[in-house]
Amino acid sequence: MFVGEDLDVLLELCDRIVVLCGGQVSGVVPREEATKEGIGLLMTQFRKEGAAS
């Protein structure tokens, strides 16, 4: 388990990324599907169609 906020590091080191927002899990994304934009949207719980979920 690795806890961090630097998206570049997370995308490099992690196999999957669990995003928390407001103390709740807002998404679990495999590294292959993860983008900075998608993770950012999950961090704010704002989702666009086609974004990482």
Wavefront OBJ file of the C-alpha trace (Angstrom):
o trace
v 0.000 0.000 0.000
v 1.247 3.466 -0.867
v -0.507 6.648 0.220
v 0.262 9.808 -1.698
v -1.020 12.858 -3.470
v 1.564 13.252 -6.253
v -0.258 11.825 -9.270
v 2.940 11.332 -11.291
v 4.396 9.148 -8.529
v 1.138 7.246 -8.042
v 0.834 6.530 -11.761
v 4.415 5.283 -11.844
v 4.402 3.080 -8.722
v 0.885 1.736 -8.276
v -0.953 -1.133 -9.973
v -4.294 0.412 -9.090
v -5.339 3.667 -7.504
v -8.081 4.070 -4.913
v -9.418 7.628 -4.799
v -10.999 9.043 -1.645
v -13.235 12.099 -1.498
v -14.984 13.268 1.637
v -13.803 10.208 3.550
v -15.416 7.801 1.077
v -14.046 5.792 -1.826
v -15.034 7.585 -5.019
v -13.262 5.222 -7.391
v -10.803 2.385 -7.933
v -8.840 2.669 -11.176
v -6.342 0.215 -12.694
v -3.093 1.962 -13.664
v -3.621 1.079 -17.333
v -6.878 3.065 -17.343
v -5.788 5.893 -15.035
v -5.246 9.436 -16.262
v -4.465 12.575 -14.295
v -7.738 14.104 -15.490
v -9.781 11.043 -14.503
v -8.183 10.847 -11.066
v -8.713 14.586 -10.578
v -12.381 14.246 -11.434
v -12.769 11.426 -8.932
v -10.992 13.533 -6.300
v -13.718 16.146 -6.680
v -16.509 13.612 -7.354
v -17.211 15.309 -10.687
v -17.442 12.728 -13.445
v -17.581 13.172 -17.183
v -18.699 10.390 -19.477
v -15.717 8.260 -20.397
v -13.647 9.409 -17.419
v -11.881 6.961 -15.143
v -14.209 5.279 -12.689
l 1 2 3 4 5 6 7 8 9 10 11 12 13 14 15 16 17 18 19 20 21 22 23 24 25 26 27 28 29 30 31 32 33 34 35 36 37 38 39 40 41 42 43 44 45 46 47 48 49 50 51 52 53
